[in-house]
Amino acid sequence: MRGGVRLCLLVLSLAILQPGFSRGQSGGGNRVGGSPPIRTSDLATDLNPNFAVGLPRPVPLPIPEPIRVWPRIPILPPGTFGLPQLARSAGLIFSGKVTGIAHSPAAVGEAIGTVSITFRVENAIRGATPAEDLTVTQWIGLWSSGQRYRVGERAVFFLYPPSKLGLTSCVGGAMGRFAIDPLGRVLLTPQQLSALRGDPVLAGKSRVSYSDFARAVRQAAGEEWTSTTTRR
């Protein structure tokens, strides 16, 4: 008798609980107060907006900078460099001392940054006047790549004629700059010695007087030699 009563109570309990189980299974998950089921993807999306249905949302790519057109720097063909090419390619040839350097990074709306170099001209061969303060402008990219000056530096400089942008640089890079020692003699690097070995005046000499050097430049350029100098 008692066994029958227990069986009846068990059947009645299952009948009462069955609808709840059915609703839980058909709803796709646990519910609280009638709210929709919480899914793992929903939680991940709330914590990380880039997460959606297991795949990251595309991240916007940075806007590329506008393409800039840099000034063209004349390059002499290999194997054809010598004092004639050096002298004839230059618009400015003079010896002097660097007295000032000013950097001008590119501003908004400007294509390039520049560096201004001021020289105190001592001796002039072409395009300069002795005792003048001569300022030239160089593309800042050349400065960054190693073509730099320092205040107090003394040398003979071969500079290209200014471009349409008003920029210039040493002819052939380091080849167009000859250091001057404290005695006023022009010094040639091993690279310059090799390139100028065919010159009748400079061949084989690692240091020469300024007068001889200027004469060699004039002869190489096919110009009549006239000395234009100033006292230091």
Backbone as CSV, one residue per row, in Angstrom:
resi,resn,N_x,N_y,N_z,CA_x,CA_y,CA_z,C_x,C_y,C_z
1,MET,0.831,-1.205,0.000,0.000,0.000,0.000,0.865,1.254,0.000
2,ARG,1.837,1.238,0.960,2.721,2.391,0.991,3.520,2.503,-0.309
3,GLY,3.926,1.344,-0.879,4.664,1.390,-2.150,3.842,2.009,-3.247
4,GLY,2.544,1.745,-3.262,1.692,2.315,-4.289,1.573,3.810,-4.140
5,VAL,1.493,4.284,-2.880,1.378,5.718,-2.651,2.643,6.434,-3.115
6,ARG,3.786,5.870,-2.787,5.053,6.479,-3.207,5.154,6.561,-4.726
7,LEU,4.740,5.524,-5.401,4.790,5.516,-6.869,3.906,6.601,-7.434
8,CYS,2.730,6.771,-6.843,1.815,7.806,-7.331,2.405,9.202,-7.147
9,LEU,3.029,9.431,-5.951,3.642,10.728,-5.716,4.772,11.004,-6.695
10,LEU,5.579,9.982,-7.026,6.675,10.145,-7.963,6.171,10.509,-9.350
11,VAL,5.102,9.842,-9.774,4.535,10.126,-11.099,3.980,11.538,-11.129
12,LEU,3.294,11.951,-10.034,2.721,13.292,-9.973,3.807,14.363,-10.023
13,SER,4.944,14.127,-9.326,6.045,15.099,-9.331,6.640,15.251,-10.722
14,LEU,6.829,14.160,-11.422,7.374,14.222,-12.779,6.439,14.964,-13.706
15,ALA,5.153,14.790,-13.506,4.183,15.473,-14.362,4.232,16.973,-14.165
16,ILE,4.483,17.401,-12.902,4.543,18.837,-12.623,5.836,19.458,-13.170
17,LEU,6.961,18.756,-13.050,8.259,19.293,-13.462,8.516,19.200,-14.954
18,GLN,7.835,18.338,-15.664,8.114,18.105,-17.079,7.987,19.349,-17.934
19,PRO,6.977,20.188,-17.792,6.887,21.400,-18.636,8.075,22.334,-18.463
20,GLY,8.566,22.435,-17.212,9.706,23.313,-16.976,10.936,22.843,-17.724
21,PHE,11.209,21.534,-17.671,12.352,20.981,-18.403,12.193,21.195,-19.888
22,SER,10.966,20.998,-20.369,10.744,21.155,-21.817,11.011,22.580,-22.255
23,ARG,10.521,23.565,-21.455,10.760,24.976,-21.817,12.243,25.310,-21.788
24,GLY,12.960,24.760,-20.815,14.392,25.023,-20.727,15.131,24.489,-21.921
25,GLN,14.727,23.304,-22.414,15.425,22.719,-23.560,15.083,23.453,-24.841
26,SER,13.838,23.834,-24.994,13.459,24.500,-26.238,13.945,25.929,-26.289
27,GLY,14.245,26.564,-25.140,14.676,27.957,-25.130,16.131,28.110,-25.488
28,GLY,16.898,27.036,-25.513,18.283,27.129,-25.929,19.200,27.564,-24.818
29,GLY,18.755,27.542,-23.535,19.675,27.938,-22.482,18.921,28.380,-21.249
30,ASN,19.661,28.731,-20.203,19.047,29.188,-18.966,18.496,30.586,-19.152
31,ARG,17.335,30.832,-18.548,16.723,32.147,-18.623,16.470,32.654,-17.222
32,VAL,16.599,33.951,-17.042,16.322,34.587,-15.760,15.307,35.680,-15.981
33,GLY,14.108,35.538,-15.344,13.081,36.581,-15.450,12.619,36.809,-16.868
34,GLY,12.634,35.775,-17.725,12.142,35.900,-19.080,13.136,36.544,-20.031
35,SER,14.400,36.840,-19.594,15.396,37.448,-20.471,15.933,36.428,-21.443
36,PRO,16.426,36.829,-22.611,16.954,35.876,-23.592,18.201,35.199,-23.057
37,PRO,18.559,34.054,-23.594,19.734,33.316,-23.117,21.021,34.111,-23.363
38,ILE,21.984,34.002,-22.442,23.285,34.664,-22.584,24.212,33.747,-23.347
39,ARG,24.706,34.216,-24.483,25.605,33.410,-25.292,27.043,33.874,-25.097
40,THR,27.975,32.938,-25.292,29.395,33.268,-25.139,29.820,34.360,-26.109
41,SER,29.269,34.300,-27.311,29.637,35.318,-28.304,29.144,36.698,-27.903
42,ASP,27.940,36.759,-27.246,27.436,38.053,-26.795,28.339,38.650,-25.730
43,LEU,28.782,37.821,-24.804,29.660,38.294,-23.749,30.994,38.765,-24.330
44,ALA,31.534,38.010,-25.290,32.802,38.386,-25.898,32.672,39.686,-26.671
45,THR,31.518,39.859,-27.350,31.313,41.085,-28.119,31.197,42.291,-27.205
46,ASP,30.566,42.111,-26.054,30.422,43.212,-25.108,31.785,43.623,-24.544
47,LEU,32.658,42.631,-24.284,33.979,42.927,-23.745,34.941,43.413,-24.816
48,ASN,34.773,42.932,-26.036,35.672,43.293,-27.131,34.841,43.580,-28.369
49,PRO,34.619,44.835,-28.709,33.774,45.175,-29.870,34.281,44.588,-31.174
50,ASN,35.570,44.232,-31.271,36.105,43.676,-32.506,35.742,42.209,-32.684
51,PHE,35.128,41.622,-31.631,34.770,40.207,-31.707,33.326,40.091,-32.161
52,ALA,33.061,39.270,-33.134,31.696,39.046,-33.603,31.609,37.694,-34.262
53,VAL,30.757,36.829,-33.710,30.501,35.503,-34.247,31.810,34.767,-34.494
54,GLY,32.736,34.899,-33.585,33.985,34.150,-33.679,35.006,34.746,-34.612
55,LEU,34.678,35.855,-35.330,35.610,36.466,-36.277,35.855,37.913,-35.891
56,PRO,37.112,38.378,-35.966,37.390,39.784,-35.631,36.869,40.714,-36.700
57,ARG,36.373,41.846,-36.263,35.954,42.851,-37.224,37.180,43.474,-37.883
58,PRO,37.064,43.870,-39.146,38.228,44.486,-39.817,38.656,45.767,-39.126
59,VAL,39.965,45.906,-38.912,40.518,47.100,-38.290,40.851,48.105,-39.388
60,PRO,40.382,49.347,-39.291,40.685,50.346,-40.347,42.185,50.534,-40.520
61,LEU,42.629,50.542,-41.770,44.038,50.747,-42.056,44.372,52.232,-42.001
62,PRO,45.602,52.572,-41.572,45.980,53.996,-41.543,46.012,54.587,-42.938
63,ILE,45.647,55.855,-43.027,45.640,56.545,-44.322,47.081,56.842,-44.733
64,PRO,47.522,56.345,-45.891,48.919,56.572,-46.290,49.188,58.041,-46.548
65,GLU,50.447,58.450,-46.293,50.833,59.825,-46.568,50.883,60.062,-48.069
66,PRO,50.615,61.280,-48.501,50.684,61.562,-49.947,52.091,61.367,-50.478
67,ILE,52.150,60.896,-51.709,53.450,60.672,-52.347,54.105,62.018,-52.631
68,ARG,55.342,62.157,-52.187,56.061,63.408,-52.393,57.082,63.246,-53.504
69,VAL,57.260,64.293,-54.253,58.244,64.286,-55.331,59.488,64.986,-54.821
70,TRP,60.577,64.232,-54.677,61.812,64.796,-54.165,62.631,65.409,-55.309
71,PRO,63.427,66.388,-55.010,64.257,66.992,-56.062,65.239,65.986,-56.631
72,ARG,65.432,66.034,-57.915,66.359,65.120,-58.575,67.781,65.623,-58.399
73,ILE,68.639,64.744,-57.937,70.041,65.094,-57.740,70.839,64.525,-58.902
74,PRO,71.557,65.354,-59.646,72.341,64.843,-60.780,73.346,63.795,-60.322
75,ILE,73.418,62.708,-61.072,74.368,61.636,-60.775,75.245,61.413,-62.003
76,LEU,76.548,61.490,-61.817,77.465,61.292,-62.936,77.620,59.812,-63.222
77,PRO,77.640,59.400,-64.485,77.801,57.984,-64.822,79.104,57.444,-64.257
78,PRO,79.085,56.179,-63.776,80.324,55.602,-63.239,81.391,55.467,-64.323
79,GLY,82.630,55.706,-63.942,83.739,55.564,-64.871,84.011,56.807,-65.690
80,THR,83.194,57.844,-65.547,83.401,59.059,-66.340,83.729,60.249,-65.448
81,PHE,83.985,60.002,-64.161,84.212,61.099,-63.233,85.677,61.488,-63.200
82,GLY,85.935,62.761,-63.298,87.283,63.304,-63.217,87.178,64.786,-62.942
83,LEU,88.288,65.462,-62.906,88.263,66.891,-62.624,87.490,67.682,-63.679
84,PRO,87.567,67.339,-64.972,86.754,68.078,-65.942,85.259,67.977,-65.659
85,GLN,84.777,66.761,-65.361,83.350,66.596,-65.049,82.981,67.326,-63.765
86,LEU,83.876,67.262,-62.790,83.628,67.927,-61.516,83.512,69.438,-61.706
87,ALA,84.440,70.012,-62.451,84.468,71.461,-62.643,83.323,71.944,-63.521
88,ARG,83.012,71.189,-64.577,81.988,71.643,-65.508,80.573,71.442,-64.979
89,SER,80.392,70.535,-64.029,79.059,70.297,-63.467,78.706,71.303,-62.388
90,ALA,79.691,72.018,-61.871,79.465,72.920,-60.741,79.032,74.306,-61.191
91,GLY,78.082,74.876,-60.463,77.692,76.262,-60.693,78.390,77.192,-59.719
92,LEU,78.840,76.629,-58.602,79.564,77.388,-57.577,80.834,76.624,-57.223
93,ILE,81.977,77.316,-57.297,83.253,76.732,-56.879,83.973,77.783,-56.048
94,PHE,84.232,77.468,-54.805,84.896,78.439,-53.937,85.476,77.715,-52.723
95,SER,86.381,78.372,-52.059,86.856,77.883,-50.774,86.323,78.811,-49.700
96,GLY,86.043,78.261,-48.538,85.499,79.096,-47.484,85.253,78.310,-46.220
97,LYS,84.650,78.976,-45.267,84.388,78.392,-43.947,82.884,78.397,-43.687
98,VAL,82.382,77.305,-43.114,80.971,77.227,-42.741,80.766,78.054,-41.471
99,THR,79.860,79.026,-41.552,79.620,79.901,-40.406,78.239,79.739,-39.779
100,GLY,77.325,79.068,-40.468,75.985,78.906,-39.907,75.218,77.778,-40.572
101,ILE,74.366,77.104,-39.797,73.526,76.016,-40.299,72.139,76.184,-39.689
102,ALA,71.101,76.138,-40.514,69.725,76.292,-40.040,68.842,75.224,-40.674
103,HIS,68.144,74.458,-39.837,67.251,73.404,-40.318,65.831,73.956,-40.446
104,SER,65.161,73.571,-41.532,63.771,73.974,-41.763,62.966,72.743,-42.153
105,PRO,62.433,71.991,-41.161,61.628,70.812,-41.485,60.413,71.190,-42.322
106,ALA,59.892,70.221,-43.066,58.732,70.474,-43.920,57.532,70.866,-43.069
107,ALA,56.897,71.968,-43.406,55.701,72.429,-42.706,54.462,71.930,-43.448
108,VAL,53.295,72.173,-42.870,52.045,71.750,-43.496,51.905,72.432,-44.851
109,GLY,51.672,71.654,-45.882,51.513,72.198,-47.224,52.798,72.308,-47.997
110,GLU,53.935,72.044,-47.351,55.220,72.087,-48.039,55.663,70.676,-48.395
111,ALA,56.348,70.551,-49.534,56.724,69.229,-50.025,57.929,68.658,-49.290
112,ILE,58.912,69.486,-48.978,60.157,68.972,-48.418,60.701,69.886,-47.338
113,GLY,61.565,69.333,-46.497,62.313,70.112,-45.538,63.672,70.464,-46.118
114,THR,64.290,71.483,-45.582,65.571,71.939,-46.122,66.541,72.271,-44.987
115,VAL,67.794,72.425,-45.386,68.837,72.893,-44.484,69.556,74.040,-45.188
116,SER,69.714,75.157,-44.510,70.438,76.301,-45.073,71.837,76.343,-44.479
117,ILE,72.840,76.466,-45.356,74.237,76.516,-44.923,74.824,77.843,-45.372
118,THR,75.445,78.557,-44.445,76.065,79.835,-44.761,77.581,79.692,-44.722
119,PHE,78.238,80.195,-45.762,79.699,80.148,-45.879,80.261,81.568,-45.871
120,ARG,81.431,81.692,-45.322,82.218,82.911,-45.499,83.226,82.610,-46.596
121,VAL,83.003,83.172,-47.792,83.842,82.857,-48.953,85.237,83.457,-48.770
122,GLU,86.242,82.630,-48.977,87.630,83.106,-48.900,88.232,83.283,-50.287
123,ASN,88.147,82.238,-51.101,88.671,82.278,-52.477,87.566,81.839,-53.424
124,ALA,87.414,82.530,-54.528,86.326,82.229,-55.451,86.860,81.844,-56.819
125,ILE,86.301,80.806,-57.396,86.625,80.388,-58.763,85.430,80.616,-59.679
126,ARG,84.219,80.314,-59.177,83.033,80.493,-60.028,81.805,80.723,-59.141
127,GLY,80.986,81.700,-59.510,79.683,81.901,-58.896,79.680,82.503,-57.509
128,ALA,80.804,82.951,-57.014,80.872,83.535,-55.674,81.812,84.728,-55.683
129,THR,81.788,85.488,-54.608,82.633,86.673,-54.471,83.425,86.579,-53.175
130,PRO,84.723,86.798,-53.218,85.519,86.749,-51.994,84.979,87.693,-50.919
131,ALA,85.022,87.217,-49.684,84.611,87.969,-48.494,83.101,88.071,-48.332
132,GLU,82.318,87.482,-49.229,80.869,87.539,-49.057,80.391,86.404,-48.150
133,ASP,79.208,86.605,-47.544,78.532,85.550,-46.796,77.519,84.910,-47.733
134,LEU,77.805,83.687,-48.138,77.002,82.992,-49.137,76.157,81.920,-48.454
135,THR,74.847,81.962,-48.671,73.940,80.967,-48.094,73.331,80.127,-49.202
136,VAL,73.404,78.811,-49.058,72.800,77.883,-50.011,71.807,77.001,-49.253
137,THR,70.908,76.368,-50.009,69.873,75.522,-49.408,69.988,74.111,-49.955
138,GLN,69.909,73.136,-49.064,70.053,71.723,-49.428,68.829,70.953,-48.946
139,TRP,68.402,69.961,-49.698,67.315,69.076,-49.288,67.703,68.359,-47.997
140,ILE,66.803,68.337,-47.025,67.108,67.765,-45.727,67.368,66.258,-45.805
141,GLY,66.840,65.616,-46.853,67.084,64.185,-47.020,68.556,63.876,-47.247
142,LEU,69.259,64.764,-47.948,70.698,64.571,-48.146,71.448,64.704,-46.824
143,TRP,71.003,65.643,-46.012,71.618,65.804,-44.686,71.437,64.525,-43.872
144,SER,70.226,63.975,-43.906,69.949,62.750,-43.148,70.761,61.568,-43.660
145,SER,71.085,61.569,-44.956,71.837,60.456,-45.530,73.343,60.596,-45.339
146,GLY,73.797,61.700,-44.746,75.213,61.824,-44.430,75.932,63.007,-45.040
147,GLN,75.292,63.725,-45.973,75.949,64.882,-46.586,75.746,66.103,-45.691
148,ARG,76.565,66.169,-44.646,76.409,67.210,-43.637,77.598,68.165,-43.613
149,TYR,77.370,69.297,-42.971,78.405,70.294,-42.774,78.522,70.547,-41.271
150,ARG,79.582,71.178,-40.879,79.718,71.586,-39.487,80.284,73.006,-39.444
151,VAL,79.833,73.763,-38.481,80.305,75.137,-38.322,81.813,75.129,-38.039
152,GLY,82.546,75.965,-38.760,83.996,76.015,-38.626,84.733,75.194,-39.673
153,GLU,84.023,74.373,-40.413,84.653,73.540,-41.460,85.187,74.422,-42.586
154,ARG,86.407,74.159,-43.032,87.007,74.871,-44.164,87.270,73.878,-45.278
155,ALA,86.888,74.252,-46.493,87.050,73.352,-47.626,86.871,74.119,-48.928
156,VAL,87.200,73.419,-50.016,86.848,73.901,-51.352,85.576,73.168,-51.732
157,PHE,84.552,73.903,-52.110,83.244,73.328,-52.385,82.902,73.459,-53.869
158,PHE,82.442,72.355,-54.453,81.908,72.324,-55.814,80.414,72.047,-55.666
159,LEU,79.578,73.050,-55.944,78.137,72.897,-55.759,77.413,72.973,-57.102
160,TYR,76.390,72.120,-57.246,75.566,72.168,-58.453,74.864,73.522,-58.564
161,PRO,74.530,73.957,-59.784,73.697,75.155,-59.926,72.371,74.928,-59.202
162,PRO,71.812,75.923,-58.531,70.542,75.737,-57.823,69.447,75.217,-58.751
163,SER,68.628,74.295,-58.228,67.524,73.727,-58.994,66.357,74.703,-59.042
164,LYS,65.242,74.282,-59.663,64.055,75.133,-59.712,63.511,75.409,-58.323
165,LEU,63.782,74.503,-57.388,63.351,74.708,-56.005,64.366,75.509,-55.195
166,GLY,65.466,75.906,-55.858,66.488,76.668,-55.166,67.437,75.815,-54.347
167,LEU,67.483,74.510,-54.631,68.312,73.592,-53.853,69.602,73.256,-54.584
168,THR,70.630,72.954,-53.822,71.909,72.552,-54.389,72.556,71.530,-53.469
169,SER,73.663,70.975,-53.918,74.436,70.020,-53.120,75.801,69.884,-53.761
170,CYS,76.715,69.200,-53.072,78.059,69.012,-53.609,78.023,68.089,-54.826
171,VAL,78.745,68.455,-55.867,78.837,67.628,-57.067,79.474,66.287,-56.695
172,GLY,78.792,65.208,-57.037,79.332,63.882,-56.745,79.393,63.552,-55.269
173,GLY,78.613,64.242,-54.440,78.628,63.959,-53.004,79.946,64.365,-52.369
174,ALA,80.610,63.397,-51.720,81.885,63.685,-51.035,82.983,64.061,-52.009
175,MET,82.823,63.700,-53.285,83.846,64.031,-54.275,83.939,65.532,-54.514
176,GLY,82.875,66.252,-54.257,82.859,67.687,-54.529,83.210,68.555,-53.345
177,ARG,83.925,67.982,-52.383,84.317,68.744,-51.192,85.737,68.369,-50.808
178,PHE,86.641,69.355,-50.846,88.054,69.125,-50.561,88.434,69.897,-49.299
179,ALA,88.814,69.183,-48.254,89.169,69.837,-46.991,90.426,70.684,-47.152
180,ILE,90.531,71.687,-46.308,91.701,72.572,-46.288,92.346,72.474,-44.909
181,ASP,93.664,72.261,-44.872,94.348,72.135,-43.585,94.692,73.519,-43.016
182,PRO,95.204,73.597,-41.778,95.501,74.902,-41.165,96.502,75.742,-41.947
183,LEU,97.311,75.109,-42.811,98.281,75.851,-43.612,97.697,76.341,-44.936
184,GLY,96.417,76.070,-45.159,95.784,76.540,-46.385,95.946,75.604,-47.565
185,ARG,96.451,74.391,-47.341,96.622,73.439,-48.435,95.355,72.613,-48.633
186,VAL,95.082,72.294,-49.895,93.915,71.496,-50.240,94.273,70.015,-50.098
187,LEU,93.440,69.265,-49.371,93.694,67.855,-49.106,92.800,66.991,-49.984
188,LEU,93.374,65.888,-50.476,92.627,64.956,-51.312,92.487,63.632,-50.580
189,THR,91.285,63.106,-50.543,91.047,61.802,-49.940,91.505,60.707,-50.905
190,PRO,91.685,59.470,-50.434,92.034,58.375,-51.351,91.050,58.242,-52.511
191,GLN,89.766,58.443,-52.256,88.767,58.369,-53.322,88.999,59.464,-54.352
192,GLN,89.289,60.662,-53.893,89.544,61.775,-54.814,90.845,61.576,-55.565
193,LEU,91.863,61.059,-54.898,93.137,60.760,-55.574,92.923,59.786,-56.720
194,SER,92.119,58.752,-56.461,91.870,57.739,-57.493,91.121,58.330,-58.681
195,ALA,90.112,59.175,-58.396,89.301,59.740,-59.470,90.055,60.789,-60.277
196,LEU,90.979,61.500,-59.635,91.683,62.607,-60.295,93.115,62.252,-60.675
197,ARG,93.396,60.960,-60.725,94.781,60.532,-61.014,95.233,60.923,-62.415
198,GLY,94.300,61.206,-63.317,94.680,61.582,-64.674,94.993,63.053,-64.852
199,ASP,94.788,63.851,-63.818,95.043,65.284,-63.961,96.541,65.559,-63.886
200,PRO,97.081,66.371,-64.818,98.533,66.612,-64.844,99.044,67.404,-63.638
201,VAL,98.184,68.175,-62.998,98.619,68.980,-61.857,98.445,68.229,-60.540
202,LEU,97.314,67.523,-60.381,96.976,66.911,-59.094,97.376,65.450,-58.982
203,ALA,97.715,64.796,-60.070,97.957,63.351,-60.059,98.961,62.951,-58.981
204,GLY,98.539,62.042,-58.098,99.433,61.486,-57.093,99.701,62.368,-55.899
205,LYS,99.095,63.542,-55.818,99.352,64.453,-54.706,98.173,64.417,-53.728
206,SER,98.468,64.151,-52.482,97.418,64.128,-51.468,97.153,65.502,-50.876
207,ARG,98.053,66.457,-51.098,97.845,67.839,-50.667,98.575,68.783,-51.602
208,VAL,97.893,69.848,-51.977,98.474,70.832,-52.900,98.111,72.227,-52.413
209,SER,98.835,73.215,-52.884,98.492,74.586,-52.533,97.173,74.961,-53.192
210,TYR,96.495,75.938,-52.607,95.239,76.367,-53.209,95.471,76.906,-54.607
211,SER,96.561,77.616,-54.822,96.846,78.191,-56.128,96.968,77.106,-57.185
212,ASP,97.690,76.035,-56.895,97.823,74.939,-57.854,96.490,74.230,-58.073
213,PHE,95.748,74.068,-57.005,94.460,73.399,-57.130,93.515,74.210,-58.016
214,ALA,93.446,75.510,-57.787,92.565,76.358,-58.588,92.997,76.370,-60.049
215,ARG,94.305,76.375,-60.294,94.792,76.340,-61.667,94.374,75.044,-62.360
216,ALA,94.464,73.919,-61.630,94.049,72.640,-62.207,92.554,72.648,-62.539
217,VAL,91.747,73.258,-61.675,90.305,73.325,-61.915,90.014,74.165,-63.154
218,ARG,90.672,75.293,-63.276,90.456,76.159,-64.442,90.854,75.446,-65.730
219,GLN,91.978,74.784,-65.711,92.436,74.081,-66.911,91.475,72.945,-67.263
220,ALA,91.007,72.213,-66.255,90.087,71.103,-66.514,88.770,71.593,-67.098
221,ALA,88.347,72.790,-66.691,87.092,73.348,-67.184,87.263,74.068,-68.514
222,GLY,88.536,74.168,-68.990,88.795,74.856,-70.242,88.718,76.345,-70.110
223,GLU,88.940,76.865,-68.892,88.870,78.300,-68.665,90.264,78.865,-68.451
224,GLU,90.378,80.141,-68.766,91.655,80.817,-68.536,91.837,81.036,-67.037
225,TRP,93.023,80.731,-66.521,93.280,80.823,-65.092,93.484,82.272,-64.650
226,THR,92.655,82.730,-63.714,92.840,84.007,-63.064,92.549,83.802,-61.585
227,SER,93.442,84.221,-60.746,93.285,84.001,-59.315,92.408,85.089,-58.699
228,THR,91.387,84.687,-57.962,90.511,85.616,-57.243,90.506,85.180,-55.798
229,THR,91.228,85.876,-54.957,91.378,85.457,-53.563,91.177,86.614,-52.620
230,THR,91.066,86.291,-51.375,90.997,87.296,-50.329,91.843,86.834,-49.166
231,ARG,92.274,87.745,-48.367,93.061,87.373,-47.217,92.162,86.802,-46.124
232,ARG,92.652,85.816,-45.402,91.918,85.211,-44.300,92.027,86.092,-43.073
